Amino acid sequence: MRHKTDWNKTLQPADTYTSNWEWTKAHSEYHFDDNIVDQEGDWFKVLGRFNNPSLWKAETERLVKESTKAINWQTRKFFGDSPKESPMLKQEEYDIAQGGGDPKKLMLTNMLDDLEDYPVLCKMKDHFGVIGDSNEFKVRCHTQLTGQMFNLHIDKLWDRCIEDPESICRITFFLEDWKPGQFYMYGNFVYERWKAGEAHIFDWPNVPHATCNASNFPRPSIQITGLKSEKTRELIANGSRDTVWTLDSEAL
């Protein structure tokens, strides 16, 4: 990604802000200028893709069926080992309500945290070398159903490693090909037409982003959050749309 973040900034007290959007915007280095047309590579980067989707097709179909828990901004924190509500839930829900939405009824995605019974997906997840303890590392399966969306926001991952936030990363890879009506938005760039196995990373402290599924099909993906290892840094530095990774089918 072309932007270089200033990591030596002081975070403002959250309780002085009514809006989550305004708090994250105050700490963001995004331009917020609609006259600037963002491009791929500015605020997110495609790292490459796994080939041979048939290797994870059966697991993906099962994952979609087993991802039965729809979450909103409040309940998203009940998964894994973080049972508490977001400390900025009031501000997060304010942003939805001020736009006329109901923060309790707005379903973001269907979520599953445990990949233990999905050996191929685990192999794909491990490929990126993301590391961390239980506070730093998290894998989540997002099966976004028709009509679900994550409204525009900027991530708040600072507490994953407050002493070295530059080491924090969030990587997403898709399990199926893009279908019309599905999209991610980074800044004002609409990311679409991905292929099964395609992975990307984004500038989490800075870029506003949103996802939506307006298609007639579920949109399954895996999101990895944690700390960069040397392997992760190498993949980020050398990755591109032309990069192809091959899974060792004999080792699965």
Buried (B, 14 or more C-beta within 10 A) or exposed (E): BEEEBEEEEEEEEBEEBEBBBEBBBBBBBBBEEEEEEBEBBBBBBBBBBBBBBEBBBEBBBEBBEBBEBBBBBBBBBEBBEEEEBBEBBBBBBBBBEEEEBEBEEBBBBBBBBEBEEBEBBBBBBEBBBBBBEEEBBBBBBBBBBEEBBBBEBBBBBBEBBEEEBEBBBBBBBBBBEBBEBBBBBBBBBEBEEBBBBBBBBBBBBBBBBBBBBEBEBBBBBBBBBBBBBEBBEEBBEEBEBEEEBEBEEEEE
